[in-house]
Amino acid sequence: MSKITIREAHQNDHKEIWGIIKQVIAGGDTYVFPPDSSQEEMINYWCGIDKHTYVTTCEDKVVGTFFIKDNFPGLGSHVANASYMVSPEVTRKGIGIAMGKFSLAEAKKLGYKAIQFNIVVKTNTTAIHLWHKLGFEIKGEIPDAFNHKDKGYVNIYIMWKEL
């Protein structure tokens, strides 16, 4: 894979971000967003003013996106939350690990003390493997908290990493 670049997202990235989001949520197996979510609602969510949104490019094409935000308000705002999506066309090409490493450094730079993922679907073994590789720990498991498109109700993990 050619050189991977990560930068803050701009409004002119929204079409490509939406293209990735649309493909990822269509699976109904990793994100809580309904597969029929609209472009407007998803871009408003993913690129909202409460988030630091980024894109990952390769050969000037957006191939991944993620955001970092406060996981909790007020006295819990020192803990970050983040979400990541990679274009299905470039999975297993190092995009996820590059975004993960970058986001950990960026979250620390933004002043966060830790990152918590509230919903990591237990059947999403690719993500779980990636987060373990980057030092995240499973801190809890919640039964039947995600309605998987193909498997019905499955468990989710809460994952955590101090920065």
MOCORUR-V511661 format. One record per residue. N is the residue number from 0. RES is the residue in one small letter. PHI is phi in whole degrees, -180 to 180 (* if undefined). OMEGA is omega in degrees with one decimal (NA if undefined). Layout:
# MOCORUR-V511661
n->N res->RES phi->PHI omega->OMEGA
n->N res->RES phi->PHI omega->OMEGA
This chain:
# MOCORUR-V511661
n->0 res->m phi->* omega->179.0
n->1 res->s phi->-67 omega->-177.6
n->2 res->k phi->-59 omega->178.5
n->3 res->i phi->-97 omega->177.9
n->4 res->t phi->-123 omega->177.0
n->5 res->i phi->-121 omega->-178.8
n->6 res->r phi->-149 omega->175.1
n->7 res->e phi->-63 omega->178.7
n->8 res->a phi->-77 omega->175.9
n->9 res->h phi->-121 omega->-178.3
n->10 res->q phi->-58 omega->-179.4
n->11 res->n phi->-72 omega->174.8
n->12 res->d phi->-91 omega->-172.0
n->13 res->h phi->-57 omega->-178.7
n->14 res->k phi->-63 omega->-179.9
n->15 res->e phi->-72 omega->175.5
n->16 res->i phi->-60 omega->179.1
n->17 res->w phi->-60 omega->178.8
n->18 res->g phi->-58 omega->177.9
n->19 res->i phi->-70 omega->-179.2
n->20 res->i phi->-56 omega->-177.6
n->21 res->k phi->-57 omega->-179.9
n->22 res->q phi->-67 omega->-176.0
n->23 res->v phi->-69 omega->-177.7
n->24 res->i phi->-74 omega->178.8
n->25 res->a phi->-60 omega->-179.6
n->26 res->g phi->-68 omega->-179.9
n->27 res->g phi->62 omega->-174.0
n->28 res->d phi->-126 omega->-177.4
n->29 res->t phi->-135 omega->-177.6
n->30 res->y phi->-125 omega->-177.5
n->31 res->v phi->-77 omega->-177.3
n->32 res->f phi->-72 omega->177.7
n->33 res->p phi->-60 omega->-180.0
n->34 res->p phi->-57 omega->179.9
n->35 res->d phi->-95 omega->176.7
n->36 res->s phi->-58 omega->-178.0
n->37 res->s phi->-84 omega->176.8
n->38 res->q phi->-59 omega->-178.0
n->39 res->e phi->-61 omega->-178.3
n->40 res->e phi->-67 omega->-178.4
n->41 res->m phi->-73 omega->177.5
n->42 res->i phi->-67 omega->177.1
n->43 res->n phi->-60 omega->178.4
n->44 res->y phi->-74 omega->-171.7
n->45 res->w phi->-64 omega->-176.1
n->46 res->c phi->-110 omega->-177.6
n->47 res->g phi->-62 omega->-176.5
n->48 res->i phi->-67 omega->178.6
n->49 res->d phi->-86 omega->-174.3
n->50 res->k phi->-125 omega->167.8
n->51 res->h phi->-102 omega->-174.6
n->52 res->t phi->-105 omega->-176.0
n->53 res->y phi->-130 omega->170.8
n->54 res->v phi->-126 omega->175.5
n->55 res->t phi->-113 omega->-178.2
n->56 res->t phi->-119 omega->173.7
n->57 res->c phi->-143 omega->-176.4
n->58 res->e phi->53 omega->177.8
n->59 res->d phi->63 omega->176.1
n->60 res->k phi->-112 omega->177.1
n->61 res->v phi->-72 omega->-177.5
n->62 res->v phi->-118 omega->179.1
n->63 res->g phi->-160 omega->178.5
n->64 res->t phi->-153 omega->175.1
n->65 res->f phi->-156 omega->172.9
n->66 res->f phi->-135 omega->173.8
n->67 res->i phi->-123 omega->178.6
n->68 res->k phi->-152 omega->172.6
n->69 res->d phi->-65 omega->175.8
n->70 res->n phi->-77 omega->179.8
n->71 res->f phi->-131 omega->174.8
n->72 res->p phi->-83 omega->169.3
n->73 res->g phi->53 omega->-173.6
n->74 res->l phi->-71 omega->175.4
n->75 res->g phi->-109 omega->-173.8
n->76 res->s phi->-74 omega->175.7
n->77 res->h phi->-82 omega->176.7
n->78 res->v phi->-103 omega->179.8
n->79 res->a phi->-88 omega->168.8
n->80 res->n phi->-130 omega->179.3
n->81 res->a phi->-152 omega->174.9
n->82 res->s phi->-136 omega->-173.0
n->83 res->y phi->-135 omega->172.8
n->84 res->m phi->-141 omega->177.1
n->85 res->v phi->-120 omega->177.0
n->86 res->s phi->-57 omega->179.5
n->87 res->p phi->-56 omega->-179.5
n->88 res->e phi->-70 omega->-175.8
n->89 res->v phi->-125 omega->177.7
n->90 res->t phi->-65 omega->-180.0
n->91 res->r phi->63 omega->178.2
n->92 res->k phi->-119 omega->178.3
n->93 res->g phi->91 omega->-179.1
n->94 res->i phi->-67 omega->-177.7
n->95 res->g phi->-61 omega->-179.4
n->96 res->i phi->-66 omega->177.8
n->97 res->a phi->-64 omega->179.1
n->98 res->m phi->-66 omega->179.3
n->99 res->g phi->-61 omega->-179.9
n->100 res->k phi->-62 omega->-179.9
n->101 res->f phi->-61 omega->-175.8
n->102 res->s phi->-66 omega->177.3
n->103 res->l phi->-64 omega->178.4
n->104 res->a phi->-66 omega->-178.9
n->105 res->e phi->-67 omega->178.9
n->106 res->a phi->-61 omega->177.7
n->107 res->k phi->-63 omega->178.2
n->108 res->k phi->-61 omega->179.3
n->109 res->l phi->-77 omega->175.8
n->110 res->g phi->102 omega->179.0
n->111 res->y phi->-76 omega->-179.8
n->112 res->k phi->-100 omega->-178.7
n->113 res->a phi->-162 omega->172.7
n->114 res->i phi->-125 omega->176.8
n->115 res->q phi->-125 omega->171.4
n->116 res->f phi->-101 omega->-175.7
n->117 res->n phi->-83 omega->-176.8
n->118 res->i phi->-139 omega->169.8
n->119 res->v phi->-115 omega->-175.5
n->120 res->v phi->-64 omega->-174.2
n->121 res->k phi->-58 omega->179.6
n->122 res->t phi->-80 omega->179.4
n->123 res->n phi->-86 omega->-173.7
n->124 res->t phi->-65 omega->177.7
n->125 res->t phi->-63 omega->179.9
n->126 res->a phi->-66 omega->-178.7
n->127 res->i phi->-61 omega->177.6
n->128 res->h phi->-61 omega->179.4
n->129 res->l phi->-60 omega->-176.6
n->130 res->w phi->-69 omega->174.2
n->131 res->h phi->-61 omega->179.8
n->132 res->k phi->-59 omega->180.0
n->133 res->l phi->-92 omega->172.7
n->134 res->g phi->95 omega->177.5
n->135 res->f phi->-77 omega->176.5
n->136 res->e phi->-117 omega->172.6
n->137 res->i phi->-80 omega->-178.6
n->138 res->k phi->-104 omega->179.1
n->139 res->g phi->-170 omega->177.6
n->140 res->e phi->-133 omega->-179.0
n->141 res->i phi->-115 omega->-176.4
n->142 res->p phi->-72 omega->171.1
n->143 res->d phi->51 omega->-175.7
n->144 res->a phi->-91 omega->-179.3
n->145 res->f phi->-129 omega->180.0
n->146 res->n phi->-94 omega->-178.0
n->147 res->h phi->-66 omega->-177.2
n->148 res->k phi->-55 omega->-176.0
n->149 res->d phi->-103 omega->-172.0
n->150 res->k phi->-105 omega->-176.9
n->151 res->g phi->76 omega->-176.5
n->152 res->y phi->-74 omega->179.0
n->153 res->v phi->-129 omega->-179.0
n->154 res->n phi->-77 omega->173.4
n->155 res->i phi->-125 omega->174.4
n->156 res->y phi->-108 omega->164.7
n->157 res->i phi->-104 omega->-177.2
n->158 res->m phi->-119 omega->-169.4
n->159 res->w phi->-145 omega->171.6
n->160 res->k phi->-148 omega->172.3
n->161 res->e phi->-77 omega->179.9
n->162 res->l phi->-101 omega->NA
